[in-house]
Amino acid sequence: MSFPVWIDVGPWRLHPHTVFEVLAYATAVGLVVLQRSREGDALQRDQRVIVASAALVGSVAGSWLLAWPGGKTVVGGLIGGLVAVEFIKRRIGVTVRTGDLFVFPACAGMAIGRVGCFLTGLSDNTYGVATTWVVGVDFGDGIRRHPTQLYDIAFLALLAGVLWPLRHRFARPGDLFRAFMVAYFTWRLGVNFVKPEPRLAAGLSLIQWAAIGMLAYYALRAHEPAAAPRA
């Protein structure tokens, strides 16, 4: 396999990252609409549109900002989406937790996006460090590396598979979303040890420190009452 793996559609040759990023957002939005129609929603339609739009804008902005001065990061996207939703909910007076509806669409969208990251190869900067493991992938420079994009896909599939049958067992609105966020940030804290990122304090990267910050955020909110105005 030669990277990047361009995708030919008729007379057009499309970059894999662009193709799968568009598919990721389209799939996530479609699943939000589908799940809302099947399982209902605590928000009115216009409120959900506003909250979902804020989540989308915040995730795009956050993904760029945390990866500044170049690239994008899913961790920043999740944080940016959360911040944007919290802000807009306060502005429109929504006091119920609203994040549960996004859990499985987020898992699907993030996994699809990671396919594009993998097919892009070295220029995407989401690969892992060199490895002698059998799973190592040569992205074109003669070095076998951890395919951390594929690890992420596998983790997201596993996480969705675990949470789906449990989705109605969470005691309070928002607890499903909390479980998703805690699980994913814990995963990123660990898997980023095999990514060639600049290290800051304590040998951790910026992404890992962001993950720790979010885990601390959820730990401090562990005993909030169900009516708290949060995502």
Residue pairs with C-beta under 8 A, 6 or more apart in sequence:
2 140
3 119
3 120
3 121
3 122
3 139
3 140
4 15
4 16
4 17
4 119
4 120
4 121
4 123
5 16
5 119
5 120
5 121
6 13
6 14
6 15
6 16
7 13
7 14
7 15
7 16
7 19
8 14
15 120
16 115
16 116
16 119
16 120
17 116
17 117
17 119
17 120
17 124
18 116
19 116
20 112
20 113
20 115
20 116
20 117
20 119
21 113
21 116
23 112
23 116
24 108
24 109
24 110
24 112
24 113
24 116
25 56
25 109
27 105
27 108
27 109
27 112
28 102
28 105
28 106
28 108
28 109
29 52
29 56
29 105
30 105
31 104
31 105
31 108
31 109
32 52
32 101
32 102
32 105
35 101
35 104
35 105
36 48
36 101
41 48
41 101
42 96
42 97
42 98
42 173
43 51
43 94
43 96
43 98
47 92
47 94
48 98
48 101
50 88
50 92
51 85
51 88
51 89
51 94
51 98
54 81
54 84
54 85
54 87
54 88
55 81
55 84
55 85
55 102
56 81
57 84
58 80
58 81
58 82
58 83
58 84
58 85
59 77
59 78
59 80
59 81
59 84
60 77
60 80
61 80
61 84
62 76
62 77
62 78
62 79
62 80
62 81
62 83
62 84
63 72
63 73
63 74
63 76
63 77
63 80
64 72
64 76
65 76
65 80
66 73
66 75
66 76
66 79
66 80
66 206
66 207
66 210
67 73
67 76
71 124
71 125
73 207
74 110
74 113
74 152
74 188
75 185
75 188
75 207
75 210
75 211
76 210
78 106
78 181
78 184
78 185
78 214
79 210
79 214
82 99
82 181
82 231
85 98
85 99
85 231
86 230
86 231
89 95
89 98
89 229
89 231
90 229
94 229
95 227
95 229
96 173
96 227
96 229
97 172
97 173
97 174
97 177
97 226
97 228
97 230
97 231
98 174
98 231
99 174
99 176
99 177
99 178
99 181
99 231
100 167
100 170
100 173
100 174
100 175
100 176
100 177
102 177
103 160
103 163
103 167
103 176
103 177
103 180
104 160
104 163
104 164
106 180
107 156
107 157
107 159
107 160
107 180
108 160
110 152
110 156
111 152
111 153
111 156
111 157
114 126
114 149
114 150
114 152
114 153
114 156
115 149
115 153
116 124
117 124
117 126
117 149
118 124
118 126
118 147
118 149
118 150
118 153
120 126
121 127
121 139
121 140
122 139
122 140
122 141
124 149
126 148
126 149
126 195
127 137
127 139
127 145
127 146
127 147
127 148
127 149
127 195
127 196
128 145
128 146
128 147
128 148
128 151
128 194
128 195
128 196
129 145
129 146
129 194
129 195
129 196
130 136
130 143
130 144
130 145
131 144
131 145
131 146
131 194
132 144
133 146
135 146
135 147
135 150
136 144
136 145
136 146
136 147
137 144
137 145
137 147
137 150
138 144
138 145
139 145
146 194
146 195
148 191
148 194
148 195
151 191
152 187
152 191
155 184
155 187
155 191
156 184
159 180
159 183
159 184
159 187
163 176
163 179
163 180
166 176
167 176
170 176
170 179
172 226
173 226
174 226
174 230
174 231
177 231
178 218
178 221
181 214
181 218
182 215
182 218
185 211
185 214
185 215
186 211
186 215
188 207
188 208
188 211
189 208
189 211
189 212
189 215
192 205
192 207
192 208
192 211
193 208
195 205
195 207
197 205
197 206
197 207
198 205
198 206
199 205
200 206
200 209
201 209
204 212
221 228
221 230
224 230
